[in-house]
Amino acid sequence: MAVTANYLRGALAALCVGVSLVGVGQFRLGVESLKWLSPSITRPNPRPEKCRRGSATVAKNGAPARSTIRERHMYVTRLIIHAAIASLMASGPALAHSTGPLGKIEHGWKPSPEIKRTVSLNFDFHGGGNFVSWSPSARMTQHENRQCITGAYLLFDVDDRFAFDIDETILVDLTFFRPETDGFVFSYDQAVQPTAKKVRFDANNKGSWHTETVRLDRARFANRKYYGTDFAVGGLGSQLTRSNDGGEVTLCDVKVRREASKPQAPSPGKFALQVLDEAGRPTAARVGLYRSDGWAPLAGRSALTVQRYTEYTRNLPMVSVPKGWSANGRYVFFVDTNYAADVPAGEYDLFVMKGPEYRIQKRKVRIAPGTPQSIQVKMERWTDLPKQGWLSGDDHIHIGRSTPAENDKILAYMRAEDLGVANLLEAGNLKGSQFKQYGFGKEGHYGNGGHFLVSGQESPRTSHRGHSIGLNAKKFHWPEKDYFIYDATSDMIRADGGLWGYAHVALDIFNVDYGLALDVPRGKVDFVEMLQYGTMNTAYLYDFLNMGFKLLPSAGSDYPYIDFPGAERVYVDVGGSPSPSAWFDGLRSRRSFITNWLSADYSVNGDKKATEYHIRAGDEITVDAVIRANPDFDAIDRVELVGHGEVLKLVSGTSHASELRLLHKFKPSGSMWLAVRAYGKGRALLHTSPIYVYVDGNKDFSDRQKLAGLADKYRKTLAEFRNSTPRLEDEGERFAVDDLILARWNVVKPQLDKAIDDAIAIYDRLAAH
């Protein structure tokens, strides 16, 4: 009886059963709305003391608490026993070969004639639930002479001859091996929007088998889930907000039943659409065509095919939904000027949008049988920020480009979202990289007319000390041997003239506090991605600014993992003609603001350009800010002027305010930093880059009253980091790197400890002032 080495390493590295993701505000993923525990949108709650990420609970004398050691020992023992049983019962290889950024595995398991394919994946934010496999890759197992499959997230493609592009009730019978399954989350391709259902089994049921019938209302089964699948089964502990459940299911049988006979096909009709911009020129856009019940015909062949991981698709579900969009329709497609398709006859609502600077266009469309219906839609601008010198950008998009021949199709997608600079990030891990780019630097720049593609990287990228982003470097920098040491990558990217920062700061995940605590004081970090997933987290930006470190706010969609390109974006004052170089130069040295659905026009002492102001003691500062909201997207709730992280002035809006002005005059008592932030009634968010005010030539803008406390806070963070060990079950891509993590960590740990000592010494000096 052999236990796989990787599984044992995972068991022995387990320090804590569950991870609590605590953040701020609210965001929407798929059709699921997640609310964080803290009512404040600017600062997350601290992590639970019992499960400090990557380290054990300690007693007052610094030794591990006895109860924690005992709990950990029992948990590890259970994992080892589970691994041994799984190894003994496995039929065939324990782990199949996984491919791509999602760890995709084709299993060849066909439990019934209705199932054409069985696939397992590592990640899915578009299935109605939010799935992350924190477990080993899915594998075939055997229980009591039955062939089963065990994994965290399993997807099934229903044979199109049985059911395809329907809108009816479907019944699915699932049989589980009960000792290894405490319940499941079922998600499926529903007619209107991705839908998930959670089922928890009765704890008193101790038998070997459990069969559950799931009723699927308005099942579509049009192959719109990842990789052409129709429904999926995930473990209860496989969600983003991870629970203490097992995280996997052992599924041994699947049967699919249609409740009614196949309905008669509707009469066919023809639909044609042409989209023009505000000047009457052909343009690209996002389109939704819905019946009154939210049903949308599948996109025709003339729609844009957009890259989603390693597949191409024409139909995508919306993640963030403006208030002016359809009340229930969620599937959209993208067009580049002209579109034509066969569409079932009937009455439809047509919606066309082109990013937050344009009004959403709405039309009633009647398609009669056999009669072509042609619609021309002219887009209407709500604002023209490029004319005001602003150029938008998204710092975090994953679309691979193997050759320049792919550029035009990708750029059309960006134009449909009216995104100026699309930073296409090659994503690395300890094994290699995905979403590869054919060129970096000037070679990787492509575009015109205010829309551009640029190569970048999300690497180094580990769940134990954060995901990093490098923008506009001359090559892809991959520190294979020193992957947990980010210094060389930051230094090389910045030497190339690029910018380097941390991703996912908005949600405070992947132990980003370890990376920031270590790298910001040592001068490695240019920006923090603090707006993402409809969440704005200002905590780290404010902390480091208050310690006197200059830092820029940034924003990114993380497409295709989360939202469409440009869902969150950075507007940069480019000071002239738009270009990638102007955007990067402006981000570094001029004004910028991060937002999803708002715009900002602001001045300090009447000046709209400067980022630094020199005044004398007793001089007055006047901040005048006008925040606007596209009324099709949101209304403004409030606008705030922030100084040293505290609200100096607040202006609240009415229930339908689309414009709000903040005007505040005051006399700074000393050098400081300022920023404007704003919130919508719904999901809209905005934050400007810092404005630095220097009094009597003193360029120390730190908050002296908070300095010692903040320095002590991050010294403790680094002490925790020093005593930590990476946990395999926290690694989002363990399917690729679980045999490398601990070995690489042990090699670089002495070098990492030296960097920690250097950073702590800087905090010591700050606290002593």
C-alpha positions in Angstrom: 0.0 0.0 0.0 1.8 3.1 -1.3 0.8 6.7 -0.5 1.8 9.2 -3.2 4.6 11.5 -2.1 2.8 14.7 -3.2 -0.2 13.8 -1.1 1.9 13.1 2.0 3.7 16.4 1.5 0.3 18.1 1.4 -0.7 16.4 4.6 2.5 17.1 6.5 2.4 20.7 5.5 -1.1 21.2 6.8 -1.1 23.7 9.6 -4.6 24.9 9.6 -7.9 23.3 8.4 -9.6 26.3 6.8 -8.9 29.8 5.5 -11.2 32.6 6.2 -11.2 35.3 3.5 -12.0 38.5 5.2 -12.3 41.6 3.1 -14.4 44.7 2.6 -17.5 46.0 0.8 -19.4 43.9 -1.6 -18.8 42.4 -5.1 -20.6 40.2 -7.5 -19.2 37.2 -9.1 -21.4 35.4 -11.7 -24.8 35.5 -10.1 -23.5 35.2 -6.5 -23.2 38.2 -4.3 -20.6 37.9 -1.6 -20.7 40.3 1.4 -17.6 40.8 3.5 -17.7 40.9 7.3 -16.6 44.4 7.7 -19.0 47.3 7.1 -16.2 49.6 6.1 -15.1 49.4 2.5 -11.6 50.8 3.2 -10.2 48.4 5.8 -10.5 44.7 6.1 -10.9 42.9 9.4 -7.8 41.2 10.8 -7.3 37.5 10.1 -8.7 35.0 12.6 -6.0 34.3 15.3 -6.6 30.5 15.1 -5.6 30.3 11.5 -2.8 32.8 10.8 -2.1 32.1 7.2 0.9 29.8 7.0 1.8 29.7 10.7 0.7 28.1 13.8 -1.0 29.8 16.8 1.6 30.7 19.3 1.5 31.0 23.1 2.7 34.2 24.9 6.2 32.7 25.2 6.4 32.3 21.4 6.0 28.5 21.4 3.2 26.8 19.5 0.0 26.5 21.5 -0.5 22.9 22.7 -4.1 22.8 21.6 -3.0 23.9 18.1 -0.3 21.2 17.9 -2.8 18.5 19.0 -5.5 19.7 16.5 -2.9 19.8 13.7 -1.6 16.3 14.6 -5.1 14.8 14.4 -5.8 16.6 11.1 -2.6 15.4 9.6 -3.2 11.9 10.7 -6.6 11.9 9.1 -5.1 13.2 5.8 -2.5 10.5 5.8 -5.1 7.8 6.4 -7.3 9.3 3.7 -4.3 9.3 1.3 -3.5 5.7 2.0 -7.1 4.6 1.4 -7.3 6.5 -1.8 -4.0 5.1 -3.0 -5.1 1.5 -2.2 -8.4 1.9 -4.0 -7.3 3.8 -7.0 -7.8 2.2 -10.4 -5.2 3.4 -12.8 -2.9 6.4 -12.2 -3.7 8.4 -9.1 -3.4 11.7 -10.9 -4.0 12.3 -14.6 -2.0 14.8 -16.6 -3.4 18.3 -16.2 -3.1 21.1 -18.8 -3.5 24.8 -19.2 -4.0 27.5 -16.6 -7.1 25.8 -15.1 -5.4 22.3 -14.7 -7.9 20.8 -17.2 -8.1 17.0 -17.2 -10.1 14.9 -19.7 -11.1 11.8 -17.7 -12.8 9.6 -20.2 -15.3 8.6 -17.5 -18.8 8.2 -19.1 -21.1 7.0 -16.3 -24.2 7.0 -18.6 -25.0 7.3 -22.3 -26.1 10.9 -21.8 -22.6 12.0 -20.7 -20.3 12.6 -23.6 -17.3 13.9 -21.7 -16.1 14.4 -18.1 -13.6 17.2 -17.3 -12.1 18.5 -14.1 -10.9 22.0 -13.6 -9.2 24.0 -10.9 -11.1 27.3 -11.0 -14.4 28.7 -12.2 -15.9 32.1 -11.3 -18.7 31.9 -13.9 -20.7 28.9 -13.0 -23.2 30.5 -10.7 -20.9 29.6 -7.8 -17.3 30.4 -7.3 -15.1 27.3 -7.4 -11.5 26.9 -6.4 -9.9 23.5 -6.1 -7.7 23.6 -3.0 -7.2 19.8 -3.4 -5.1 17.5 -5.5 -6.2 17.0 -9.1 -9.3 14.9 -9.7 -8.6 11.2 -10.1 -10.3 7.9 -10.8 -11.0 5.8 -7.7 -12.8 2.5 -7.0 -15.2 1.8 -4.1 -16.9 -1.5 -3.5 -16.3 -2.6 -7.1 -17.7 0.7 -8.5 -15.6 3.0 -10.6 -15.9 6.6 -9.3 -14.2 9.9 -9.7 -12.9 12.0 -6.8 -12.2 15.7 -7.1 -13.1 19.2 -6.2 -14.7 20.4 -9.4 -16.1 18.1 -12.1 -17.8 19.2 -15.3 -19.9 17.2 -17.7 -20.8 17.6 -21.3 -24.2 16.2 -22.1 -24.4 14.5 -25.5 -26.0 17.1 -27.9 -28.1 14.3 -29.4 -29.8 13.9 -26.0 -30.3 17.6 -25.3 -28.9 20.8 -26.8 -30.0 24.5 -26.7 -33.2 23.6 -24.8 -35.2 25.6 -22.2 -36.9 23.0 -20.0 -36.7 21.1 -16.7 -34.0 18.4 -16.5 -33.5 15.9 -13.7 -30.0 14.7 -12.8 -29.5 11.7 -10.5 -26.1 11.7 -8.7 -24.8 8.8 -6.6 -21.9 9.5 -4.2 -19.6 7.5 -2.0 -20.9 8.8 1.3 -17.8 8.4 3.5 -15.9 10.8 1.3 -18.7 13.3 0.5 -20.6 15.5 2.9 -22.6 17.3 0.2 -22.0 19.2 -3.1 -22.6 22.3 -5.1 -24.3 21.8 -8.5 -23.9 24.4 -11.2 -25.4 24.4 -14.7 -26.0 26.2 -17.9 -29.3 27.8 -17.2 -31.4 29.6 -19.9 -30.9 33.1 -18.3 -27.8 33.1 -16.1 -25.4 30.6 -14.6 -27.0 29.0 -11.6 -25.7 27.0 -8.6 -27.5 24.9 -6.0 -25.9 23.7 -2.7 -26.9 20.4 -1.1 -25.6 19.2 2.3 -26.1 15.6 3.3 -27.7 14.5 6.6 -24.9 13.9 9.1 -26.8 10.8 10.4 -26.6 9.1 7.1 -23.6 6.7 7.6 -24.2 4.3 4.7 -21.8 3.7 1.8 -24.0 5.4 -0.9 -26.1 8.4 -1.2 -28.2 9.3 -4.3 -29.5 12.8 -4.8 -31.8 14.0 -7.6 -31.3 17.6 -8.6 -34.0 19.4 -10.5 -32.7 21.9 -13.0 -35.2 24.6 -13.9 -34.9 26.1 -17.4 -31.8 24.1 -18.3 -30.2 25.3 -21.5 -27.4 22.8 -22.1 -25.9 24.8 -24.9 -22.3 24.0 -24.0 -21.8 27.5 -22.5 -19.9 26.3 -19.4 -16.1 26.1 -19.6 -14.8 23.9 -22.4 -18.2 23.1 -23.9 -19.7 21.6 -20.8 -23.3 21.8 -19.5 -23.2 21.2 -15.7 -20.8 20.7 -12.9 -20.5 19.1 -9.4 -18.1 20.7 -6.8 -17.2 19.9 -3.3 -18.7 22.0 -0.4 -15.2 23.2 0.5 -14.2 24.2 -3.0 -15.6 27.7 -2.9 -13.6 30.9 -2.9 -14.8 31.7 0.7 -13.5 28.3 1.8 -15.2 26.4 4.5 -14.0 23.6 6.8 -15.8 21.0 4.6 -13.8 18.3 2.8 -13.6 20.2 -0.5 -14.0 17.1 -2.7 -16.8 14.8 -3.8 -16.5 11.1 -4.8 -19.1 10.7 -7.5 -19.9 7.2 -8.7 -22.9 7.5 -11.1 -24.6 10.3 -13.1 -27.9 9.9 -14.9 -29.7 12.7 -16.8 -33.4 12.7 -17.5 -35.7 15.0 -19.5 -39.0 15.6 -17.8 -40.9 16.4 -21.0 -40.8 15.5 -24.6 -38.8 17.6 -27.0 -40.8 20.8 -27.7 -41.5 22.0 -31.3 -38.8 24.2 -32.7 -39.8 27.9 -33.0 -40.2 29.6 -36.4 -36.9 30.9 -37.7 -36.2 34.6 -38.4 -33.3 36.7 -39.4 -31.6 39.5 -37.4 -28.9 42.0 -38.5 -27.2 44.7 -36.5 -24.9 47.5 -37.3 -23.2 49.5 -34.5 -21.8 53.0 -35.1 -19.9 55.3 -32.8 -21.0 58.9 -31.9 -19.5 60.2 -35.1 -21.2 57.6 -37.3 -18.2 55.4 -37.8 -18.3 51.6 -37.6 -17.4 50.4 -34.1 -17.3 47.4 -31.8 -19.6 46.9 -28.8 -21.1 44.4 -26.3 -24.6 43.2 -27.2 -27.5 41.5 -25.4 -30.6 40.3 -27.2 -33.3 39.0 -24.8 -36.9 37.8 -24.7 -39.0 39.1 -21.9 -38.1 36.1 -19.8 -34.4 36.7 -20.2 -33.7 33.9 -22.7 -31.1 34.9 -25.3 -30.4 33.2 -28.7 -27.0 31.8 -29.1 -24.5 34.2 -30.8 -24.1 33.7 -34.5 -20.9 33.1 -36.4 -20.4 36.8 -37.2 -20.0 37.6 -33.5 -16.5 38.0 -32.2 -14.8 34.9 -31.0 -13.1 35.8 -27.7 -10.3 33.9 -26.0 -11.2 32.4 -22.6 -8.2 30.6 -21.2 -7.3 28.1 -23.9 -10.7 28.0 -25.6 -12.6 30.4 -27.8 -16.3 31.3 -27.3 -18.9 33.7 -28.6 -21.2 33.7 -25.5 -20.1 35.0 -22.1 -22.1 35.7 -18.9 -21.9 39.2 -17.4 -20.3 39.4 -14.0 -20.9 43.1 -13.1 -24.3 44.4 -14.4 -25.1 48.1 -14.8 -28.4 49.3 -13.6 -29.5 50.2 -17.1 -29.0 46.7 -18.4 -31.7 44.0 -18.8 -33.4 43.1 -15.6 -32.7 39.4 -16.1 -30.7 38.7 -19.3 -27.1 38.0 -18.5 -25.5 36.3 -21.6 -23.9 38.7 -24.0 -21.8 38.6 -27.2 -19.5 41.1 -28.9 -19.6 42.5 -32.4 -17.2 44.4 -34.6 -19.5 46.8 -36.6 -21.8 44.3 -38.4 -23.6 41.3 -37.1 -26.1 38.9 -38.7 -27.7 35.7 -37.4 -30.7 33.4 -37.6 -32.9 34.1 -34.6 -36.2 32.5 -33.5 -39.1 34.7 -34.3 -40.5 36.8 -31.5 -40.3 40.0 -29.4 -36.8 40.9 -28.1 -35.1 43.7 -26.1 -31.8 44.8 -27.6 -29.1 46.3 -25.4 -25.8 47.7 -26.7 -23.0 49.1 -24.6 -19.4 50.2 -25.1 -17.8 50.7 -21.7 -18.7 53.3 -19.0 -18.1 56.4 -21.2 -21.1 55.6 -23.4 -24.8 55.4 -22.7 -26.4 52.0 -23.0 -28.6 51.9 -26.1 -31.9 50.0 -25.9 -34.3 49.0 -28.6 -37.5 46.9 -29.0 -37.0 44.4 -31.8 -39.7 42.3 -33.4 -38.5 39.4 -35.6 -41.2 37.9 -37.8 -40.9 34.5 -39.3 -39.0 34.6 -42.6 -38.7 38.4 -42.6 -35.2 39.9 -42.0 -35.0 42.6 -39.3 -32.2 45.0 -39.6 -31.3 47.5 -36.8 -28.7 50.3 -36.8 -27.6 51.5 -33.4 -25.6 54.7 -33.0 -23.7 55.0 -29.7 -24.0 58.1 -27.6 -21.2 59.3 -25.4 -21.9 60.2 -21.8 -18.4 61.7 -21.4 -15.2 61.9 -23.5 -12.3 61.4 -21.2 -9.7 61.0 -24.0 -10.6 64.5 -25.2 -9.8 65.7 -21.7 -6.4 64.0 -21.8 -7.2 60.8 -20.0 -6.4 57.3 -21.3 -7.9 54.2 -19.7 -6.0 51.0 -18.9 -6.5 47.6 -17.3 -3.4 46.3 -15.5 -4.5 42.7 -15.4 -5.7 40.8 -18.5 -4.8 37.2 -19.4 -5.0 36.6 -23.2 -2.2 34.7 -24.9 -0.7 35.9 -28.2 1.5 33.4 -29.9 1.8 35.5 -33.1 1.0 39.0 -34.2 -1.7 37.6 -36.4 -3.9 37.4 -33.3 -3.7 41.1 -32.5 -6.6 42.4 -34.5 -9.2 40.0 -33.1 -8.0 40.8 -29.5 -8.0 44.5 -30.2 -11.6 44.3 -31.4 -12.6 42.9 -28.1 -10.8 45.7 -26.3 -12.5 48.3 -28.6 -15.9 46.7 -27.7 -15.2 47.6 -24.1 -13.6 50.9 -25.0 -10.4 50.1 -23.2 -7.4 52.1 -24.0 -4.4 50.1 -22.8 -4.8 46.4 -22.3 -1.9 44.9 -20.3 -1.9 41.2 -21.4 -0.1 39.3 -18.7 1.8 36.1 -19.2 1.2 34.3 -15.9 4.0 32.4 -14.3 4.3 29.9 -11.5 7.1 27.6 -10.2 6.7 25.3 -13.2 6.5 27.7 -16.2 4.0 30.2 -17.6 0.6 30.4 -19.4 -1.0 33.1 -21.7 2.4 33.4 -23.5 3.2 36.6 -25.4 5.1 36.6 -28.7 7.0 39.8 -27.8 7.7 42.2 -25.0 8.7 45.9 -24.9 8.0 47.8 -28.1 7.7 44.5 -29.9 4.7 43.6 -27.8 2.9 47.0 -28.4 0.1 46.9 -30.9 -2.8 49.2 -31.7 -4.0 52.6 -32.9 -6.8 55.1 -32.5 -6.6 55.1 -28.7 -6.7 51.3 -28.2 -3.5 49.3 -27.5 -2.2 45.9 -26.5 0.9 45.6 -24.3 2.7 42.6 -23.0 3.3 42.2 -19.3 3.6 39.5 -16.6 2.0 38.2 -13.5 5.0 36.6 -12.0 6.4 35.7 -9.5 3.1 34.4 -8.3 2.7 32.3 -5.2 -0.1 31.9 -2.8 2.3 32.2 0.1 3.6 35.7 -0.5 1.4 37.3 -3.1 1.0 37.6 -6.9 3.1 40.3 -8.5 2.6 42.2 -11.7 5.3 43.6 -14.0 4.2 46.1 -16.7 5.9 47.1 -19.9 9.2 45.3 -19.4 11.5 44.3 -22.3 11.2 40.6 -21.7 9.4 38.0 -19.5 11.5 37.7 -16.3 11.1 34.3 -14.6 13.4 33.6 -11.6 13.2 29.9 -11.8 15.6 29.0 -8.9 14.8 31.9 -6.6 11.0 32.1 -7.2 10.1 33.1 -3.7 12.6 36.0 -3.9 10.9 38.7 -5.9 13.8 41.2 -5.7 15.5 40.3 -9.0 12.3 40.4 -11.0 11.3 43.8 -9.6 14.8 45.2 -10.2 15.0 44.0 -13.8 11.5 45.1 -14.8 12.1 48.6 -13.3 15.5 48.7 -15.0 13.7 48.1 -18.3 11.6 51.2 -17.6 8.6 49.2 -16.5 6.5 49.2 -13.4 6.2 46.5 -10.7 3.5 46.0 -8.1 1.2 43.6 -6.3 -2.0 42.1 -7.7 -5.2 41.2 -5.8 -4.7 43.8 -3.0 -8.4 44.6 -3.4 -9.3 41.2 -1.7 -6.2 40.9 0.6 -5.6 37.3 -0.6 -2.6 35.1 -1.4 -0.8 36.5 1.7 -0.2 39.8 -0.1 0.5 41.4 3.2 3.7 39.4 3.5 4.9 40.6 0.1 4.0 44.2 0.7 5.5 44.3 4.2 8.8 43.0 2.8 9.0 44.8 -0.5 7.5 48.3 -0.1 10.0 49.6 2.5 12.9 48.3 0.4 11.8 50.3 -2.5 10.7 47.5 -4.8 7.0 48.4 -5.3 5.4 51.0 -7.6 1.7 50.2 -7.4 -1.0 48.1 -5.6 -4.0 46.7 -7.5 -6.5 47.9 -4.9 -9.7 47.9 -7.1 -10.9 44.5 -8.4 -14.0 42.3 -8.3 -16.1 45.4 -7.5 -14.1 45.8 -4.3 -11.8 48.7 -3.3 -9.4 48.1 -0.4 -7.5 51.2 0.7 -5.9 49.7 3.8 -2.4 48.9 2.4 -2.2 52.1 0.3 -3.0 54.2 3.3 -0.7 52.4 5.7 2.3 52.7 3.5 1.6 56.3 2.5 1.2 57.2 6.2 4.7 55.7 6.7 6.1 58.0 4.0 6.4 55.5 1.1 5.1 56.7 -2.2 2.7 54.2 -3.8 0.2 54.3 -6.7 -3.3 52.8 -6.7 -4.1 50.6 -9.7 -7.0 48.4 -10.9 -7.5 45.4 -13.1 -10.2 43.0 -14.2 -8.2 39.7 -14.1 -10.0 38.5 -17.2 -10.9 35.7 -17.9 -10.8 34.6 -14.3 -13.3 37.3 -13.2 -14.8 40.1 -15.3 -14.6 41.5 -18.8 -11.5 43.5 -19.8 -11.7 47.1 -18.4 -14.4 46.2 -15.8 -12.0 48.0 -13.4 -9.6 50.5 -15.0 -7.0 53.2 -14.4 -7.4 56.5 -16.1 -4.1 58.3 -16.7 -3.3 61.8 -17.7 -1.2 61.2 -20.7 -0.5 64.8 -21.4 -1.0 64.6 -25.2 -1.5 62.0 -27.9 -2.5 58.6 -26.5 0.0 55.8 -26.7 1.2 53.0 -24.4 4.4 54.9 -23.6 2.4 58.0 -22.6 0.2 55.8 -20.4 3.1 54.3 -18.5 4.9 57.6 -18.2 1.7 59.2 -17.0 1.0 56.5 -14.5 4.4 57.0 -13.0 4.6 60.8 -13.0 1.2 62.4 -13.6 -2.3 62.2 -12.1 -4.4 59.1 -12.4 -7.6 57.6 -10.9 -9.0 54.1 -10.6 -12.6 53.4 -11.2 -15.2 51.1 -12.7 -18.2 53.4 -13.5 -17.2 57.0 -12.4 -15.1 59.9 -13.6 -13.2 62.6 -11.8 -12.3 66.2 -12.6 -10.3 67.7 -9.7 -7.9 70.6 -9.0 -5.7 71.7 -6.1 -5.4 75.5 -5.8 -6.8 75.7 -9.2 -4.2 73.4 -10.8 -5.3 70.2 -12.5 -1.9 68.7 -13.4 0.5 68.7 -10.6 1.0 65.8 -8.1 3.2 67.8 -5.7 2.5 71.2 -4.1 5.0 73.3 -2.1 3.4 75.8 0.3 4.4 77.8 3.4 3.0 77.2 6.9 -0.3 78.9 7.2 -1.1 78.8 3.5 -4.5 77.6 2.4 -5.1 74.5 0.2 -8.3 74.4 -1.9 -9.5 71.1 -3.3 -12.2 71.2 -5.9 -13.5 67.8 -7.2 -16.4 67.0 -9.5 -17.4 63.3 -9.6 -19.8 62.1 -12.3 -21.6 58.9 -12.9 -23.1 57.5 -16.1 -26.8 57.4 -15.2 -27.1 54.0 -17.0 -24.5 52.5 -14.7 -25.0 54.0 -11.2 -25.8 57.1 -9.1 -23.3 58.7 -6.7 -23.7 58.1 -3.0 -20.8 60.2 -1.6 -17.5 61.9 -2.4 -14.8 62.2 0.2 -11.5 64.1 0.6 -9.0 62.0 2.4 -5.9 63.2 4.2 -3.5 60.8 5.9 -6.3 58.3 5.6 -8.9 60.3 7.4 -12.0 61.9 5.9 -11.4 65.7 5.9 -14.6 66.5 3.9 -17.7 64.4 2.9 -20.4 65.4 0.4 -23.5 63.1 0.0 -25.7 62.8 -3.0 -29.4 62.4 -3.6 -30.9 59.1 -4.6 -30.3 59.8 -8.3 -27.2 62.1 -8.3 -25.2 61.8 -11.5 -22.8 64.6 -10.5 -21.5 65.7 -7.1 -19.0 68.5 -6.3 -16.7 68.6 -3.3 -15.1 71.9 -2.4 -12.9 72.2 0.6 -10.5 74.8 1.9 -8.1 74.2 4.8 -4.7 75.0 6.2 -2.4 72.0 6.6 -0.6 71.8 9.9 2.3 70.0 8.2 3.3 68.1 5.1 0.8 65.4 4.1 -0.8 63.4 1.3 -4.4 63.9 0.0 -6.7 61.9 -2.3 -10.3 62.0 -3.5 -12.5 58.8 -3.3 -16.1 58.2 -4.2 -18.8 55.6 -3.9 -21.9 54.9 -6.0 -25.3 53.8 -4.7 -24.6 50.4 -6.2 -21.1 49.1 -7.2 -19.4 52.3 -8.6 -16.1 53.2 -7.0 -13.3 55.7 -7.6 -10.0 56.7 -6.0 -7.4 59.2 -7.2 -3.7 58.9 -7.0 -2.1 60.7 -4.0 -1.5 64.4 -4.1 1.6 65.4 -2.0 1.6 68.7 -0.1 5.0 69.8 1.2 5.0 72.6 3.9 8.2 74.8 4.2 10.2 72.4 2.0 9.6 69.3 4.2 9.0 66.3 1.9 8.2 63.9 4.8 4.5 63.5 4.2 4.1 60.6 6.7 1.6 60.7 9.5 3.8 61.1 12.6 1.1 60.1 15.0 0.5 56.8 13.3 4.1 56.0 12.2 5.3 54.0 15.3 2.1 51.9 15.4 2.2 51.1 11.7 5.9 50.2 11.8 5.2 47.8 14.7 2.3 46.3 12.8 4.4 45.4 9.7 7.3 44.2 11.9 4.9 41.7 13.3 3.7 40.7 9.9 7.3 40.0 8.8 8.0 38.0 12.0 5.0 35.9 11.2 6.2 35.5 7.6 9.6 34.4 8.8 8.1 31.6 11.0 5.7 30.5 8.2 5.8 27.6 5.7 3.9 27.4 2.4 0.8 25.2 2.7 0.1 23.1 -0.4 -3.6 23.3 0.2 -3.5 27.1 -0.1 -1.9 27.0 -3.5 -4.4 27.8 -6.2 -2.3 26.0 -8.9 -1.1 23.0 -6.8 -2.0 20.8 -9.8 1.2 22.2 -11.4 3.5 23.0 -8.6 2.8 20.9 -5.5 6.1 18.9 -6.0 8.1 22.1 -6.2 6.8 24.5 -3.5 8.5 23.2 -0.3 11.8 22.4 -2.0 12.2 25.8 -3.5 11.1 27.5 -0.3 13.7 25.7 1.7 16.5 26.7 -0.8 15.7 30.4 -0.7 14.7 30.6 3.0 18.1 32.0 4.2 18.1 34.6 1.5 14.5 35.5 2.4 15.3 35.8 6.0 18.1 38.3 5.2 15.6 40.4 3.2 13.2 40.3 6.2 16.0 41.5 8.5 16.6 44.4 6.1 13.0 45.4 6.0 12.6 45.1 9.8 15.6 47.4 10.2 13.8 50.0 8.1 10.7 49.8 10.3 12.8 50.1 13.4 14.3 53.4 12.1 10.8 54.7 11.3 9.5 53.8 14.7 12.4 55.5 16.4 11.7 58.9 14.7 
